[in-house]
Amino acid sequence: MHANACKQTMSKLLLLTTNFWPEPTGIAVYTTDLANILTKDGHEVAVLTSLPHYPWWRIPEEFKHMGPGQSENGGVRVIRARHIVPSTMNVVQRMRFEFSLWFNLLKVSKKFGAEEFDLVIACIPTVAAGIVAKSIATRMKIPFGIAQIGKAFRNEIVARQFIFRMREFEQMEMQFFVKPGEELTWYEHWKEARKKWHLNLGMGEGNYRFHDHIKLAHYANAACDIEFNFPMGFKELEGIHSRTDFDLKQHEVHSGKKLQYFDPATNESYVPFVIETSVGLDRLFLSVLTSSYQEEKLEDGSERTVLKIPAVLAPYKIAILPLVKKDGLPEKAQEIVEMLRFDFTTQYDEKDSIGKRYRRQDAIGTPFAITVDHETLENQTVTIRNRDTMIQERIAIDALPSYLNTFCSWNAWLKPLMNPA
């Protein structure tokens, strides 16, 4: 699709470089590389920036183009718009003000000055920046946390190892706000809570390890990584940091707005300390996929491919399989499908032998297969087969919802995490 499809549907695009990062030229470099690729694909591209030193060295000579209109072969235009910035703001305030104003205006109107664009794109290096702003508006009592998920962009020198290291990725982050002096206690709490969360997925304790940082970043007083045993060895899956009050104080300095919390219990105001957890969703997906995929040799000498994905994450929870395509078994199987499909994702399959159907479900990670046979018509029971153990047991149709909830529901999976013990 990439080059040919883009050339056939050439668009006029506006890219915004973000300025929330301490070293904004890094994400500006990424934005410039993206602009180069889009230009090669035939799009007309403009970059809107407030950076005083834009990384021109990343733009090939044939793509450089300043000012309105287009050169002969198109090109990347860099637009600066200092006139919208109040003169009372410092440089950092101006950059943040401009980005916020540009993005919120342009994503609705798609117009900048006299120009109209087909699409406005903003590349951000982290999803945590917005959490600080949200913390100001909340009325929650400390300690409290705010979590969110979103797409982030980094200027990776070499993107490699499948989806482990990418320039565009999904990031899940939480910032937990605590009273100064209590941050290390909460840091230990979140280390254990996150470890428990990962282990609850059932991928084996031996696949995880903690790596405590010896050398800390200037803003942290404690930090560790949760590492997972990927096919390329143990690599970082999640980071947990005690970031002290660095982030909030930096925002205070550069925004001119106080971010202090008034504690009614002690009758004092203070800038909260922050515990941050950050996990890459793509890396989490990769850890689940690589640890779940197995090729097993069975006792009878045959082999099977099985995806032992955690039941709560499985795309299909149940397969409903009539033993044969006659004698009323398909009709009975469809009744069970109707009973379960609003609570569980189900798949109905009646083609080929029951053994082949079991193998197909193993390969796509379906945790349970329910077989409807002639005995079902006599006593309203079915055979339910466990994907991982291949053990089969007889169970009443009426008992299926409660049985499946025990293994497949998010409620059952989350309960152990909520237990303080």
N, C-alpha and C positions, 0 to 999 in steps of 0.2 A: 504494500500500500504506500509506503513512505514517499519516495521521491515522485513517482509518476502521479499518484493521486493528488499530491500537494500542488504539482504544476498545473494540473487540470482545474483545480479550484483555488486559484491564486487569491490571496486575501491581503488586506492592508492591516498590519498588526502593530500594536503599541506595547512595548515591554517596559515595565517599571523595575528599576533597581531598588532594592530595599536598603534601608539605612539603620536597621535596628541592631546590627551586629557591631561589636567593637572594632572589627577590621572590615569595613564595608567593601573594600576593593575586592575581597575574595568572592563575594556573591555577585559583584559587578562583572568580574571575570567570567563567572558562569553564565550570566545573562548575555554577555557579549558573545560567548561561544554559541549559545542558543540562537542569537540573532544571526550569526554567520550561517548556521545550518538552515534556518528558515529562509534566508536570502538565497542560498544555493538551490533550495527547493522551489524558487520562483515567487516567493512572497515579497511584498513591499514592507520593510521593517523600519520602525523608528524606536529609539530607546530614550525614555524620559528619565533624567537623572538630576540630582543636585550635588553629585560628588565633585569636589573641586579638581581632582586629578583622575579623570576617567581613563581606564586602561586601553588607550588607543593601540598599544602594541599588540593587542589580541585581534584587532580587525585587519584582515589582509588589505593591501593597498587597493585592490580592485573593488572592495566593498565599502571603502571610506567615502562618505558623502555628507556634507554639511548643508544646512539651510533647506528651504522649501523646494518642492519639485523633486524630480528624479534625474540621476545621471543616465548615461546611455544604457548601462547594464544594471540598472537598479542600484541597490546599495543600502548600507546601514546608516541611518541618520541619527545623530545624537542631539537631543533637544534639551536645553537648559531654560528654566523659567524662574529666575530669581525674583521677578516682580511681584509674585504672590506672597512673599515672605515678609512678615512684620520686621522692621529694622531693630526692634528691641530684643529680638531673640539672638542667642548665641548660635554658633555653627551647628552644634548637634541638635539643638531645638529646631532650627530651621529645616534641617534634613528630615527630621521626624514629622514635623508639621506638614511639610510639602508632600511627603509620601502618603500620609494619612488623608490629606485633602485630595490629592490627585486620584488615589485609588477609589475613594468613596464617591467622588464626582464622576470619574471616567467609567466605572463599572456600570453606571446607570445610563449616562448619556453617550458614552463612547466617542465624545467629541473633545478635542483640545484645540482651542482657538478656532480657526476656520476649518480645521481638518476633522474628518469623521473616519473612525476606524471600525473594522469588522469585529475585532477582538482585542480586549485589553488583558495582558498577562502580567501577574506579579509573582516574582520568585522570592520566597523567604527561606532563611537558613534554619529556623527553628520555630516550633509552634508554641513555645513557652512565653514568648514576648507578650502576647495578649492576656495571659493569665494575670500578670501584674496589674494591668488596667482593671481587670474584673475584680481583683482583690480589694480595690479601693471602694467599689460600689456595694460590696456585700455587707450584709448586716449580721453575719455569722460571728459567733464568739470563738476566740482563739482557744484551743487549736482547731484549725479547719484546713481542708484541702480543696483544690480545684484541679480537675483533670480534663484534658481534651486531646483530640486526635486530629491530625491534619497532614497535608503534604509539605515536605521540607526539601530544600535544595542545598547541596554542598559542592564546592569546587574540588572534587576528588581528582587527584593527579592521574591515577589509574583506576578505572572502575573494573572490578574483576570478581572472580569466584562466584559466578552465577548471579544471584540477586543479593549476595551478602554485602557487597560494597557498590553502591550506585550513586549517581548524582541527583537522582530524584527518588524519594522514598517516603513511606508513611511513617509518621512518628507519633507515639503515644507518650504523653508526659503528664506528670502530676507535680504540683508545687504545694507543699504542706507548710502552713504558717504557724509558728510556735513562739512561745515567749523566750526571750534571750536567757541563756543559762540552762534551758531544758532541751536544747537542740540535739545534744549527743544521746540523750535518752530516747528521743523520738527517732533519731537516726538508727539506733539499734533496733527499735521497734519495726521500722520499715524494712530494714535488712531481713529480719525474720519473716515479716509478713509477705514480702516479695518472694523469698525462698519457698515459703509454704505454698504460695500461689502457683509457682512453676512446678513444684513437686506434685501438686494435686492433679496436674495434667497426666501423670502416670507414665512419664517417659524414662523413668529410672533415675535414682539419686546419683548413680555413678556418672551420669552424663552432665552433671552440673558441678561447678566449683566456684568459690569466692576468691576474688583477687583484691586484697586490700591495697590501696595506693600508699606507697612509701613517700614518694614525692608528691606533694599536694599543690594544686593550683593556688594562686595567690588569694583567691576569694573563698577557699574551702578550709574547714578544719577537720574534715573526715570525708573519705570517699572510697567506694569499692565498685567493682564490676562483678556481675553475675556472668560467668562464662559457660558456654555450652559446647559439648563435644560434636562439632560439625564434621563432615567428611574430611575437611582440611585441618582438623585438630581443634583444640579448645580456642574459641574466639569469643569476644564480647557480645553478649546478648542484651544486657541491660546495665545501666549505670545508676548508682545511688550516691547522692552527694549532699553533704551538709554545707550549704553555700553561705552560711552566716547571714548578715544583713546587706551583703555587697550589692545585690541586684536592686533592692528597694532604695538604698541610699544613692546609687547611681541615677536611678530614675528621679529621685528628689532633686539631685544636683542639676540634671539636664532639663527637667521639665518645670522646675520652679514650684512644684506642687508637693505638699507634705503628704507622706504616706505612713503616718504614725497611727497606731491603734491605741485607743483609750480603754484600759482594762478597769472595769467597774469594781472588780474584786479587790484590787490593790490601789485603786484611785490614782493610777499613773499612766502616762503615755510613753510609748516606745515604738521603735521600728522593729517589726517582727523578724525573726530569723526564718530561713527557708530550707526545708528538706525537699530535694528534688529526686524523683525517679523518672528515668527516660528509657523507653524500650522501642526498638525498631520493629514495626509490625511485619515488615518483609522478612527480617531475620527470624522473628518468632515463627512465621509461616514456614520458613526454610527448616528451622529446627524440628518442627512437628513433622514435616513431610519426609525429611531424611531419616529421622529415627523411626518413623512408622512403616516405611517401605521395607518389606522383607521378602526374601525368597526362601521357602522352607522345603526341606525334603521330608516326606511323610514316611510312616512305618511301612507302608506297602510299596515303597520305592518310588512313588509318584512325587511330583513337585507341585507346589502352588505358590502363586504370587499373592501376597496379602498386604493390605494397607491398614496397619493397626492404629489408625488415627483415634484419638480420644473420642468417646461416644458423643459428647456434647458438641464436638466440632464436626462430626461426620456430616457430609452433604445429605445423605439419606440415612435415616435411623433404622428403618425397617424395610425388608423386602417381603412381600406377600406372594407365596408361590403355591398354586394349586398343583397337586401331584400329577394329575392328568387333565387334559382339556375336554373332559366329558363327565357324565354322571352327576352333574350339578355342582361339581367342585369349583369351577371358575365363578359361578354365581355366588357361592358361599364365600369365596375369597374376596369378591368385590364388596360383599357386605362388611367384611372386616376392614377393608380399605376405607370405606365410608365412615366406619366407627372411629378409626384412628387418625385419619388424614388431617383433621383440624388441630391435633396436638403434636403430631410427629410427621416429619417428611417421609413419605412412603414411596415405594416403587413396586409396581405389579409386573410380574414376569411369568409367562406360561410357555415360553418357547424352549425346546431342547429338554434333555434329561434333567432330573433334579440335581444330579452331581455337577453338571456343567453350569447350572444356574447358581449353585453355591459358589463355585469358583469365580464366576463373574462378579458376584456381590463381594467376595473377599477382595478382589482386585480394586474395587472402587471404595472399599472401606466401610461397607454397611455393617454395623455392629451385630444386628440380629436378622435372621431369616425365619419367617413363620411359614410352615408347610401345612396346607389344608389337604387332608386325605379322607378316605371313606369313613374312618373312625370319627372324624369331625362331625359328620352328618348324624352319627348315632348318639354321641354323648357331649357334643359342643366343646370339645377340646382340640387343641392344635399342638404340633411339635414346634418348639422354638429352639433355634440353633445359635450358639454363641460363636461369633467370628474368630475370636482369638484362641479359644480352647477347642472349638469344633464339637463341644459336648451338646447333646440334644436332650431336652426334657419335655414332658407333657404338661400342658397347663390349660386351664379353663379359659375360654374366650373372654368371659367377663373379668378375669383377673389380669388381662393383658395391659390395660392402661396403668395400673399401679405397679406392675412388674417393670414395665418399660420406663416409667418415671424414675424408678430407683437408679437407673443407669444413664438415662439420656437427657433428663431435664436439667436446666440451669439451676433450678432451686436445689436439687439434690447435690449438684456439683459445688454450689457456693456455700452450703451449710457448714461444711468442715472449716471453711475459711473464716466464718463469722464466729466460730467457737473460740473464746479467749484462751482455752487450754491448748 
